């Protein structure tokens, strides 16, 4: 009976730790998706405004490609970093 109780405590502790680890990954995946979506909207708007030929626009497009690759391989921190860098270059492309 005592062994069964110990086993149940271990199983419950393992489940709790696993659930916590999974929640962090899901949150980062959502943050990555939102960052990439926002950056693509800004990139498309910059293109419609005539900024598609600038060097900064090209850098932003390359960084968004990298962010999508990071997203595919579940490297969500790098995905968000690349999307934020892309947004910076999009803003810079509008300055001229």
MODELLER restraints for C-alpha pairs under 7 A, 6 or more apart:
rsr = mdl.restraints
at = mdl.atoms
rsr.add(forms.Gaussian(group=physical.xy_distance, feature=features.Distance(at['CA:28:A'], at['CA:76:A']), mean=5.72, stdev=0.5))
rsr.add(forms.Gaussian(group=physical.xy_distance, feature=features.Distance(at['CA:29:A'], at['CA:76:A']), mean=5.82, stdev=0.5))
rsr.add(forms.Gaussian(group=physical.xy_distance, feature=features.Distance(at['CA:32:A'], at['CA:71:A']), mean=6.91, stdev=0.5))
rsr.add(forms.Gaussian(group=physical.xy_distance, feature=features.Distance(at['CA:32:A'], at['CA:76:A']), mean=5.71, stdev=0.5))
rsr.add(forms.Gaussian(group=physical.xy_distance, feature=features.Distance(at['CA:32:A'], at['CA:79:A']), mean=5.78, stdev=0.5))
rsr.add(forms.Gaussian(group=physical.xy_distance, feature=features.Distance(at['CA:32:A'], at['CA:80:A']), mean=5.04, stdev=0.5))
rsr.add(forms.Gaussian(group=physical.xy_distance, feature=features.Distance(at['CA:35:A'], at['CA:80:A']), mean=6.04, stdev=0.5))
rsr.add(forms.Gaussian(group=physical.xy_distance, feature=features.Distance(at['CA:35:A'], at['CA:83:A']), mean=5.78, stdev=0.5))
rsr.add(forms.Gaussian(group=physical.xy_distance, feature=features.Distance(at['CA:36:A'], at['CA:64:A']), mean=6.95, stdev=0.5))
rsr.add(forms.Gaussian(group=physical.xy_distance, feature=features.Distance(at['CA:36:A'], at['CA:67:A']), mean=6.99, stdev=0.5))
rsr.add(forms.Gaussian(group=physical.xy_distance, feature=features.Distance(at['CA:36:A'], at['CA:83:A']), mean=5.53, stdev=0.5))
rsr.add(forms.Gaussian(group=physical.xy_distance, feature=features.Distance(at['CA:39:A'], at['CA:83:A']), mean=6.20, stdev=0.5))
rsr.add(forms.Gaussian(group=physical.xy_distance, feature=features.Distance(at['CA:39:A'], at['CA:86:A']), mean=6.77, stdev=0.5))
rsr.add(forms.Gaussian(group=physical.xy_distance, feature=features.Distance(at['CA:39:A'], at['CA:87:A']), mean=5.58, stdev=0.5))
rsr.add(forms.Gaussian(group=physical.xy_distance, feature=features.Distance(at['CA:43:A'], at['CA:90:A']), mean=6.34, stdev=0.5))
rsr.add(forms.Gaussian(group=physical.xy_distance, feature=features.Distance(at['CA:46:A'], at['CA:52:A']), mean=6.75, stdev=0.5))
rsr.add(forms.Gaussian(group=physical.xy_distance, feature=features.Distance(at['CA:51:A'], at['CA:57:A']), mean=6.76, stdev=0.5))
rsr.add(forms.Gaussian(group=physical.xy_distance, feature=features.Distance(at['CA:51:A'], at['CA:93:A']), mean=6.33, stdev=0.5))
rsr.add(forms.Gaussian(group=physical.xy_distance, feature=features.Distance(at['CA:51:A'], at['CA:94:A']), mean=6.49, stdev=0.5))
rsr.add(forms.Gaussian(group=physical.xy_distance, feature=features.Distance(at['CA:54:A'], at['CA:93:A']), mean=6.24, stdev=0.5))
rsr.add(forms.Gaussian(group=physical.xy_distance, feature=features.Distance(at['CA:56:A'], at['CA:89:A']), mean=5.11, stdev=0.5))
rsr.add(forms.Gaussian(group=physical.xy_distance, feature=features.Distance(at['CA:56:A'], at['CA:90:A']), mean=6.51, stdev=0.5))
rsr.add(forms.Gaussian(group=physical.xy_distance, feature=features.Distance(at['CA:56:A'], at['CA:92:A']), mean=6.40, stdev=0.5))
rsr.add(forms.Gaussian(group=physical.xy_distance, feature=features.Distance(at['CA:56:A'], at['CA:93:A']), mean=5.00, stdev=0.5))
rsr.add(forms.Gaussian(group=physical.xy_distance, feature=features.Distance(at['CA:57:A'], at['CA:89:A']), mean=6.39, stdev=0.5))
rsr.add(forms.Gaussian(group=physical.xy_distance, feature=features.Distance(at['CA:57:A'], at['CA:90:A']), mean=5.72, stdev=0.5))
rsr.add(forms.Gaussian(group=physical.xy_distance, feature=features.Distance(at['CA:57:A'], at['CA:93:A']), mean=5.60, stdev=0.5))
rsr.add(forms.Gaussian(group=physical.xy_distance, feature=features.Distance(at['CA:59:A'], at['CA:89:A']), mean=6.69, stdev=0.5))
rsr.add(forms.Gaussian(group=physical.xy_distance, feature=features.Distance(at['CA:60:A'], at['CA:86:A']), mean=4.10, stdev=0.5))
rsr.add(forms.Gaussian(group=physical.xy_distance, feature=features.Distance(at['CA:60:A'], at['CA:87:A']), mean=6.83, stdev=0.5))
rsr.add(forms.Gaussian(group=physical.xy_distance, feature=features.Distance(at['CA:60:A'], at['CA:89:A']), mean=5.34, stdev=0.5))
rsr.add(forms.Gaussian(group=physical.xy_distance, feature=features.Distance(at['CA:60:A'], at['CA:90:A']), mean=5.99, stdev=0.5))
rsr.add(forms.Gaussian(group=physical.xy_distance, feature=features.Distance(at['CA:61:A'], at['CA:86:A']), mean=6.99, stdev=0.5))
rsr.add(forms.Gaussian(group=physical.xy_distance, feature=features.Distance(at['CA:63:A'], at['CA:82:A']), mean=5.46, stdev=0.5))
rsr.add(forms.Gaussian(group=physical.xy_distance, feature=features.Distance(at['CA:63:A'], at['CA:83:A']), mean=6.63, stdev=0.5))
rsr.add(forms.Gaussian(group=physical.xy_distance, feature=features.Distance(at['CA:63:A'], at['CA:86:A']), mean=5.44, stdev=0.5))
rsr.add(forms.Gaussian(group=physical.xy_distance, feature=features.Distance(at['CA:64:A'], at['CA:82:A']), mean=6.53, stdev=0.5))
rsr.add(forms.Gaussian(group=physical.xy_distance, feature=features.Distance(at['CA:64:A'], at['CA:83:A']), mean=5.77, stdev=0.5))
rsr.add(forms.Gaussian(group=physical.xy_distance, feature=features.Distance(at['CA:64:A'], at['CA:86:A']), mean=6.16, stdev=0.5))
rsr.add(forms.Gaussian(group=physical.xy_distance, feature=features.Distance(at['CA:66:A'], at['CA:82:A']), mean=6.76, stdev=0.5))
rsr.add(forms.Gaussian(group=physical.xy_distance, feature=features.Distance(at['CA:67:A'], at['CA:78:A']), mean=6.99, stdev=0.5))
rsr.add(forms.Gaussian(group=physical.xy_distance, feature=features.Distance(at['CA:67:A'], at['CA:79:A']), mean=4.24, stdev=0.5))
rsr.add(forms.Gaussian(group=physical.xy_distance, feature=features.Distance(at['CA:67:A'], at['CA:80:A']), mean=6.98, stdev=0.5))
rsr.add(forms.Gaussian(group=physical.xy_distance, feature=features.Distance(at['CA:67:A'], at['CA:82:A']), mean=5.25, stdev=0.5))
rsr.add(forms.Gaussian(group=physical.xy_distance, feature=features.Distance(at['CA:67:A'], at['CA:83:A']), mean=5.84, stdev=0.5))
rsr.add(forms.Gaussian(group=physical.xy_distance, feature=features.Distance(at['CA:68:A'], at['CA:79:A']), mean=6.84, stdev=0.5))
rsr.add(forms.Gaussian(group=physical.xy_distance, feature=features.Distance(at['CA:70:A'], at['CA:76:A']), mean=6.41, stdev=0.5))
rsr.add(forms.Gaussian(group=physical.xy_distance, feature=features.Distance(at['CA:70:A'], at['CA:78:A']), mean=6.28, stdev=0.5))
rsr.add(forms.Gaussian(group=physical.xy_distance, feature=features.Distance(at['CA:70:A'], at['CA:79:A']), mean=5.02, stdev=0.5))
rsr.add(forms.Gaussian(group=physical.xy_distance, feature=features.Distance(at['CA:71:A'], at['CA:79:A']), mean=5.74, stdev=0.5))
